[in-house]
Amino acid sequence: MPLVKLDNVSKIYSIENASVTALDNITLSIESGSFISVIGKSGAGKTTLLRIINRIEKPDTGTISYERSVKTGTIFQEPRLIRTKTVEKNLKLALCREKDNDEKKRLIDETLEMTGLEHFRKAYPFQLSGGMAQRVALGRALCRKPELLLMDEPFGSLDAITRKNLQQELTSIYRSRAITIIFITHDVTEAIMLSERILVMNKGRITDNIAVDLPRERNENDRDFINIRKKLYELII
């Protein structure tokens, strides 16, 4: 059984007395250990799909089922850190259900090392660059040891160099942990660089499901990479 399965899921919003279909009869299986990117134009339904999977919203029709009780972590485009708390304390917020203080400290130390934030544990959000703040957000999601990581354009507001560095870090984390990732992005190159499968959405529907059968490490100048990118641009347009 897949980790998460959606069967004929639809979601309709009422906006100014008009009905807007955000998801239209979505059927999708998400296998454990997969890295799936979701691309498409603004308003295609990408974020609504993520919110349904994350159980923030309920579908109007259809069903969503889980193989078991799945621990999730979520990262948004903005870091959404608590400005009055240090990096260490922002991470600690994610571990509020952990009763063992020694284990809590171990998880925080491990996360700070993994995200390269060891020397910033006492820093406040206003003292961090955009890339550092997003590292804290990534660490906050990961320190709970989630099985399913949901990412809504997490690198979209970062400069190109920082974005590439975080892509490499995310790839390393994905390859070293038994984790499933669903990653929303507008960047076709980013989707190919990171994922094993790419879903193309349009008007609330999944219109294409593209396998990315490329070895790691990936080079965007390789012929196969270029061919997949060309195909995806044609599908989006």
N, C-alpha and C positions, 0 to 999 in steps of 0.2 A: 504494500500500500504506500502511496506517495506521502511525504511529510505533510503536505497541504494539498487539498483538492477542492476546486470550485466547479460546481455543476450548474450550468444555465443561470449564472448570477447576473442580475440586473439591478441598477440603482438609478432612480429618477428623482431629480430635485425640482421643487416648485420655486421659481424666481419671478417675482412681479406678475403673478397669476398665469405664468407660462410654465409648461413642463419641459425640463431639460434632461435628456437621457445621458447620464455620465458613463454608465456601463450597460452594454446591450448584449445579454445572453452569453456571458463569458463562461467558457469551460476550459479549465487549466489544471494540469498536474505539476506539482513542484516536488521534485525528487530530493531526498536528503543528500547534502553535500554538493548541490549544484550552485552555480553562480549565474544568475539570470539578470540580464539588463533589459529594461523596458524603455523604448524610444518612441517618439511621435511628436506631432505638433502640439502647441499649447491647446488645452481643452480636449485632448484626445481621450482622457480618462485615466491617465497614469497614476496620479496621486490618489484618486478615488479607489483604484484597484489596490494600492498599498494600504489605504485606511481600512478597507474591507478585510484584507488578509490579516491586518494587525488588530482586528476586532474593535477598532475605534468606532466604526459604523457597521450597521447591519444591512444586508442586501434586502431590497424590496421583494425580489423573487429569486428562487434558486437556493442552493445550499452551499455552505463551506464546511469542510470537515478536516480534522487533524488526525494524524496517525496516533498521537498521544498528546499529553499535556506538553505543549511546546513553549519553552522560555524564549522570549523575543527581546531584541534590542532595536532601537530606532534612532536614526540620525537624520537631521533635517539640513536644509541649505544653510540656515543660520545656526551657530553653535548652541544658542539658548542656555548660556551659563548663568549662574547666579553671581551677579557682580560683586556682592559683598562677601563672597566666600573664595578661599584660595583654590588652586588647582586640586590639591589633595582633598579638600572638603567638598568640592564639586563631584569628585569621583566617589567620595564616601556616601553621597546622597543616593547613589544607585545601589548601595549595599545596606539599605535601611532594614532589610529583613534578615540580614546575617547577624546572628546573636554572638558568635565567637569573635571577640575583638582581635585575637591573634590571627585568625583566618582573614578577617577584614583587612588588617594591616598587610598581610602577605599578598592578598589580591591587589591592593592598591600599589604596593611596591612593584609587583610583577607588571602591572599595567603601565606604570610610569616608565619602567625600563623598556617595555615593548614599543611604546609610542615616542621614546626619546625625550621624555619630560622629567627625567630624574632631577635635573637642576632647577626645575620650575615649580616644584611641589608647593612652595610657599608664595608663589606669585599670584596676583589677582588678575582677573580677565582683562582689565584695562592696560595691564602691563605686557600683554601678549600680542603678537602679530595675528593676522587672520588665519594663517596656516597653523600656528600654535594653538589658537582657540579651537580650531576644528579638530586638531589632534586630541584635545581634552574631551571634546564631544564624542569622538571615536572611542577613546579610552573609557569614558563613562558608560557607553553602550556595551563594551567588551568585558568590563571587569565583572559583570554578572554571569559571564560564561554562557552567552545565549546560544541556542541551537540555530535560531533564525535571526539574521540581521537584515533589517529593512532600512534602505538608504534612499532618501528623496533629494536628488540633486545635491549631494553633500559638498561637492567641490566646485559648484557652479560659479561662485562669487570670488574664487581665488585666482591669483595670477598664474600664468602658464607654468612657471618653474615649480612653484609650490604645489600646484595641481599634479604635476607629473611625479613629484616626490611622494605625495600622498597616495597616488595610484600604485606606485611601487610598494609602499608599505602595506596597502590593503591587499595586494596580490600575495605578498609574503605571509600575511596573517591568514588569508584564505587557504593557502597551501599548507600551512603548518597546523591548522586547527580543523577539527571536524565540524564545519559550520556551513550553513546554507545562507546565501546572500541574494536578495532581490534589490536591484540597483536602478533607480530612475535617473535618466540623463537625457539632455538634448544633444549631447556631443556623440556623434556616430563613432569617431575615432576612439574615444574613451570607452564606449561600449565594446568595441572589438578588442581593445587592449586588455580589458578586464575579464570579460565573461566567457562562459562556455556555450551560452544560448542567448539569443536576442529576440525579444518579442516586439513586433511593430504594431502600434495601436493607432486607430483612426476612428473618430466619432464613436467612441465607446466600445469598439470591437478590436479583438486581436486579429489583424489581417494577415500577418506573416509570422512564422516561427523559424528562425534561422540558426542553424548550428554553427558554432565557431570552432572548427577543427584545426586549430593552429597550435604548434608547440610553444611552450614558454622557454625563454623570454621572447616576447613578440616585438617585431620591428615594423613600424607603420610604413616603411618604404619597401617591404617585401611584396612581391607580385601577388601572392595569395591574399595578403592583408588588403592591398589596393583593390583587388577584385571584389572582396566582400564589402568594402566601403562603397564602391561604385554601385553595387547591387542595392545596398540599403538606402543610399540617396535616391535611387530611382523609385524605390518602394514608398519612401516618405513623400516624395513629390507627387 
